[in-house]
Amino acid sequence: MVLLLALPASRGDDPPKDKEPPKKELTAKDKYDALLKEYGAKQQEIITEFRKAKGEEQTKLRNQYMGLGGEFADRFLKIAEDNPKDPVATDALLWVVNNANGGDAHKKAVDKLTAVINETPLADLKAKLARTRAGSPDLIEAVLKRAEKDEKDPAAGDLVAWAARNGAYTPAGPKAVKRLIEKYPDHPAVEQVVPMIGDMEGGDALLKEILAKDPKPKVKAAATLGLGKALAEKVDSLGDKPAEAEKTAAEAEKYLAEAVELYKDSAEQKKEAEGELKAIRTLRVGKEAPDIKAGDLDGKEFKLSDYRGKVVLLDFWGNW
């Protein structure tokens, strides 16, 4: 009896042993999200330290921040390499391309992405690229080639637009811009791309080509302003060719005056066009310098016009 009474008591004394739930295996997406979170936290940590630092310490932290992508590149690349069939592999590769320019990881990511770009359905590729900022020249070239290959696909125009927006200053950029304008003139990105064209090699000719097609009002206004600015900038390089400089300046003035009119209902762009127009009319080689009034080193007031007819040396200097 004593033994029987003791048995339940002893069982009650032992706490039940709960089985530990099996650990959930992390998916590729889990690993990618966790690494993104870690990267963001590290960025914030450096920013916080930077705000407290001074002098050389700030420079050191700035360099650390700029190189942070390179420190994480191999880990993001590994996610892509370990999970080549998972959709997150493309996200990881794009992250490396966008955040770790240069180095072995970047080169490997570009090579792998080129293959992905050639195999991914255009609609899916469009969605991936929509979350991606400016890419490398190789990536721009690969996207453009894919769009050309499947130009009848409804998403092809969006891929060309992405290449034109993000690669305007890469070797493939001008080609992308021209293709966008020629093949997809009604695409919303045309208006965004036009202001960049003036800075491209041969940009003035391309802007004239756009205007010759009588584009929509917003595109026409942007192209007109861009062409006027491009021609005005060209004038500055023609100092030793006065006749050509005058001809180019007159052409620039014509387009800028037209831009002022086209932007009459848009205050910001109108102000920009008016500023450019004033500069080409008054602030270029061969024009009379605008009068200025200031105090000399002794505090005596003078005007530039006081020295009319005399040789004047203007010494621009600063002391920080």
C-alpha positions in Angstrom: 0.0 0.0 0.0 2.8 2.4 0.9 4.5 1.6 -2.3 1.4 2.1 -4.4 0.7 5.4 -2.7 4.2 6.6 -3.4 4.1 5.9 -7.1 1.7 8.6 -8.2 3.4 11.1 -5.9 6.7 10.4 -7.5 5.2 10.8 -11.0 3.7 14.1 -9.9 7.0 15.4 -8.7 8.6 15.1 -12.2 7.6 18.0 -14.4 6.3 17.0 -17.8 8.9 17.2 -20.5 7.6 19.2 -23.4 9.0 18.3 -26.8 10.8 21.2 -28.5 9.0 22.2 -31.7 11.1 21.4 -34.8 13.0 24.4 -36.0 11.5 25.9 -39.1 13.9 25.7 -42.0 14.6 29.2 -43.4 13.6 29.7 -47.0 15.7 31.6 -49.5 13.3 34.6 -49.1 13.7 34.5 -45.3 17.5 34.6 -45.7 17.3 37.4 -48.2 15.0 39.5 -46.0 17.1 38.9 -42.9 20.2 40.0 -44.8 18.5 43.1 -46.1 17.5 43.9 -42.5 21.0 43.4 -41.3 22.4 45.7 -44.1 19.8 48.4 -43.2 20.7 48.2 -39.5 24.4 48.6 -40.3 23.7 51.5 -42.5 21.7 53.2 -39.7 24.5 52.5 -37.3 27.1 54.2 -39.4 24.8 57.2 -40.0 24.3 57.6 -36.3 28.0 57.5 -35.6 28.6 59.9 -38.6 26.3 62.5 -37.1 28.3 62.5 -33.8 31.8 62.4 -35.5 34.0 65.2 -36.8 36.8 65.7 -39.2 38.8 62.6 -40.2 36.5 60.3 -38.3 33.6 61.5 -40.5 35.6 60.9 -43.6 36.4 57.4 -42.4 32.7 56.7 -41.6 31.6 58.1 -45.0 34.0 55.7 -46.8 32.8 52.8 -44.7 29.2 53.7 -45.6 30.1 53.9 -49.3 31.9 50.5 -49.2 29.2 48.7 -47.2 27.6 47.2 -50.3 30.9 45.5 -51.1 31.1 44.0 -47.6 27.7 42.3 -48.0 28.0 41.4 -51.7 29.4 37.9 -51.3 26.6 37.0 -48.9 23.8 38.2 -51.2 25.6 36.4 -54.1 25.6 33.2 -52.1 21.9 33.3 -51.6 21.5 33.5 -55.4 24.0 30.7 -56.1 22.5 28.4 -53.5 18.9 29.0 -54.8 19.2 29.5 -58.5 15.6 28.4 -59.2 14.0 30.5 -56.5 12.6 33.9 -57.6 14.6 35.6 -54.8 17.8 34.7 -56.6 17.1 37.5 -59.2 16.5 40.0 -56.3 19.8 39.0 -54.7 21.7 39.4 -58.0 20.1 42.8 -58.7 21.0 43.9 -55.1 24.7 43.0 -55.8 24.7 44.9 -59.1 23.1 48.0 -57.6 25.0 48.1 -54.3 28.4 46.6 -54.9 29.9 48.1 -58.1 33.2 46.5 -59.0 34.8 43.4 -57.6 34.3 39.7 -58.3 30.9 39.5 -56.8 29.6 42.3 -59.0 31.0 40.7 -62.1 29.6 37.3 -61.2 26.2 38.8 -60.5 26.1 40.6 -63.9 27.0 37.4 -65.7 24.3 35.5 -63.9 21.8 38.2 -64.5 22.4 38.3 -68.2 21.3 34.6 -68.3 18.3 35.4 -66.1 17.3 38.3 -68.3 17.4 36.0 -71.4 15.1 33.4 -69.7 12.6 35.4 -67.6 9.2 36.2 -69.1 9.2 39.9 -69.9 6.3 40.7 -67.6 8.1 39.2 -64.6 11.4 40.9 -65.7 9.5 44.2 -65.9 8.3 43.8 -62.3 11.8 43.0 -61.1 13.4 46.0 -62.8 10.7 48.3 -61.6 12.3 48.0 -58.1 15.8 48.4 -59.4 17.6 51.7 -59.8 20.4 52.5 -62.2 22.2 49.4 -63.3 25.6 48.7 -64.8 26.4 49.2 -68.5 26.4 45.4 -69.0 22.9 45.1 -67.4 21.5 48.0 -69.5 22.8 46.4 -72.6 21.4 43.0 -71.7 17.9 44.4 -70.9 17.9 46.4 -74.2 18.9 43.3 -76.3 16.1 41.3 -74.6 13.6 44.0 -75.4 14.7 44.1 -79.0 14.5 40.3 -79.3 10.9 40.2 -78.1 9.8 43.6 -79.3 6.2 42.4 -80.0 5.7 41.6 -76.3 3.5 44.2 -74.6 6.2 44.7 -71.9 9.1 45.3 -74.4 8.4 49.1 -74.4 8.7 49.2 -70.6 12.1 47.5 -70.7 13.3 49.9 -73.3 12.0 52.8 -71.1 13.8 51.4 -68.1 17.1 51.1 -70.1 16.7 54.7 -71.4 16.0 56.2 -67.9 18.7 54.3 -66.1 21.4 54.1 -68.7 21.3 57.5 -70.4 25.0 58.0 -69.6 26.2 54.5 -70.4 27.4 53.3 -73.8 24.0 51.7 -74.5 22.0 54.7 -73.2 21.7 56.7 -76.4 20.7 53.6 -78.3 18.0 53.0 -75.7 16.7 56.6 -75.8 16.6 56.6 -79.6 14.7 53.3 -79.7 12.2 54.5 -77.1 11.5 57.6 -79.1 11.3 55.8 -82.5 9.4 52.7 -81.4 7.4 53.9 -78.4 6.9 57.7 -78.9 3.7 57.7 -76.7 5.4 55.9 -73.7 5.2 58.1 -70.5 8.9 57.7 -70.1 9.7 59.8 -73.1 8.9 63.0 -71.2 11.2 61.9 -68.4 14.1 61.0 -70.8 14.0 64.0 -73.0 15.6 66.4 -70.5 18.6 64.1 -70.3 19.2 64.0 -74.1 20.9 67.4 -74.4 23.9 66.1 -72.3 24.4 63.1 -74.5 26.7 63.0 -77.5 24.7 64.0 -80.5 21.9 65.0 -78.3 21.0 68.2 -80.1 20.4 66.2 -83.4 18.2 63.7 -81.5 16.2 66.5 -80.0 15.6 68.1 -83.4 14.5 64.7 -84.6 11.9 64.5 -81.8 10.6 68.0 -82.6 10.3 67.1 -86.2 7.8 64.5 -85.3 5.5 67.0 -83.7 5.3 65.3 -80.3 2.8 65.8 -77.5 2.8 69.2 -75.8 4.8 68.2 -72.7 7.4 66.3 -74.8 7.7 69.2 -77.2 8.2 71.7 -74.4 10.9 69.5 -72.8 12.7 68.9 -76.1 12.6 72.6 -77.0 14.1 73.6 -73.6 16.7 70.8 -73.8 17.7 71.8 -77.3 18.0 75.4 -76.4 20.2 74.5 -73.4 22.4 72.1 -75.4 23.0 74.7 -78.1 23.7 77.4 -75.5 26.3 75.2 -73.9 27.9 74.5 -77.3 28.3 78.3 -77.8 30.8 78.3 -74.9 33.1 76.0 -76.8 33.2 78.2 -79.9 35.1 81.2 -78.5 37.7 81.0 -81.3 35.0 80.8 -84.0 33.0 84.0 -83.5 30.8 83.6 -86.7 29.8 80.0 -85.8 29.3 81.0 -82.1 26.9 83.8 -83.2 24.9 81.5 -85.4 24.6 78.8 -82.7 23.7 81.4 -80.1 20.9 82.8 -82.3 19.6 79.3 -82.8 19.7 78.6 -79.0 17.9 81.9 -78.3 15.2 80.9 -80.7 14.5 77.6 -79.0 14.7 79.1 -75.5 12.3 81.9 -76.3 9.9 79.2 -77.7 10.4 77.2 -74.5 9.4 80.2 -72.4 6.1 80.4 -74.3 5.5 76.6 -74.2 6.0 76.6 -70.4 3.8 79.7 -69.8 1.6 77.6 -67.5 4.4 75.9 -65.6 6.1 78.4 -63.3 9.2 76.3 -62.5 10.1 75.3 -66.0 9.2 78.8 -67.3 11.6 80.4 -64.8 14.4 77.9 -65.9 13.8 78.8 -69.6 13.8 82.5 -68.9 17.1 82.2 -67.0 18.7 80.3 -69.8 17.4 82.9 -72.3 18.8 85.8 -70.3 22.2 84.1 -70.1 22.5 83.5 -73.8 21.5 87.1 -74.5 23.7 88.8 -72.0 26.2 86.5 -70.3 28.3 85.0 -73.0 31.6 85.8 -74.7 31.3 89.0 -76.8 28.5 90.6 -74.8 28.8 93.6 -72.5 29.4 92.6 -68.9 26.5 93.5 -66.6 27.2 96.4 -64.3 27.9 95.6 -60.7 28.1 97.8 -57.6 30.2 96.8 -54.5 32.7 98.0 -51.9 36.4 97.8 -52.5 38.9 96.6 -49.8 38.9 100.1 -48.3 35.1 100.1 -48.1 34.8 102.6 -50.9 31.8 102.0 -53.2 32.5 101.4 -56.9 30.7 100.3 -60.1 32.2 98.3 -62.9 31.0 101.0 -65.3 33.4 103.4 -63.6 36.1 101.5 -65.4 34.6 101.7 -68.9 37.3 102.0 -71.5 40.0 100.7 -69.2 41.5 97.2 -69.0 40.0 95.4 -66.0 41.3 92.3 -64.3 38.7 90.5 -62.2 40.2 88.2 -59.6 37.7 85.7 -58.3 38.8 84.1 -55.0 37.5 82.5 -51.9 38.6 81.8 -48.4 37.0 79.0 -46.4 
